[in-house]
Amino acid sequence: MTRYPPPRLIGSAIYRGSTYGPKHPLAIPRVPPMLDLCEALGWIEPEHYIDSPQASVEQLTRFHTPDYIAALMRVETAQAVSEAERARHHLGAHGNPIYREVFRRPATGAGGMILAARLTAEEGGVVHVPGGGTHHGMPDRAAGFCYLNDTVLGLLAWLDLGLTRLLYVDIDAHHGDGVQDAFHDDDRVLTVSVHEANRWPFTGALDDRAGGMARNIPVPTGFNDSEMAHVLHHAILPLAERFRPEGIMLQCGADALEEDPLARLSLSNNAHRAVALALREIAPRLIVTGGGGYNPWTVARCWAGVWGTLNDFPLPPRLPPRAEAVLRGLSFSRAAGRHPPEHWFTTIADAPRDGPVRAEIRQACEAVLR
Ligand SMILES: [Zn+2]
């Protein structure tokens, strides 16, 4: 049996105190409370934690245009954007605000993903990059709160290191359009996206195969744990078995969870852990990213639970006081923040949200295998 190194966690202090602005869905902290929760649970061995490097301009221009990277750096320094930059690169517009670390923060996410690709290409094993997962970023512009596409950059790094069969699985509530587009004509990368139907960016229809190497499973509102288990066992895993990937990247956005304010899916965080665990077993390399997620308690509990599960740590039924204090220390200006339910403070694992598997889900799984 091949022995892989223990899972590694790539984070950064750059996320501490960083915000997209008070009125933006990404006003909230996400990576810091996830890391603090893991730390409080004793789940981070110093030798398994890596501080993320910032990607270089050369690394970023492997996918992004030099003009766009220069504009993003200029905009961070000036903390202002010209009309031309706004129009061309969608900076300071379309939900992509100018904020203090608008270049360094996404470049750090990208650096983490490129490092994760290098570590796993060489040694195999699992790397978790909760700050990664910016799947909407386009070569010449920002999109959907994503300035750079760190998922594409990570996959390109794997290809550049000689891997030739990569599976990208995206369970964010939104279609992974930037990744699908980037590998439209590349038969080395199979992209599979499970996302809410009829939601921004309104791409990723069931019959959209992007030249052959994409599979899309749009799902209806109320998508539950039983339905995700069905998609996992009747679409994602059979596709993976056929493709035999050398590496899998899981975009593990937390916005498909019931309590997320930006989508209308109904998963519990058990679904995310189940997908991560199943994918870990079927390839020699796994990179798990973050992604969407706009309820601070939901995100921290989901991603911390994923890291715990990747390490085979048992999840405590009731959090110890230090971990509970991390969650009690969060605040949220939306309605859900006024009276958070007690289990958001005292547990990691949600109660399962099982339900009937609707016919359209079964049919979609059959369709993507045809
Ligand atoms: Zn999303």
Boltz pocket constraint, residues with backbone or C-beta under 6 A from the ligand:
constraints:
  - pocket:
      binder: B
      contacts: [[A, 172], [A, 173], [A, 174], [A, 253], [A, 255], [A, 291], [A, 292], [A, 293]]
      max_distance: 6.0
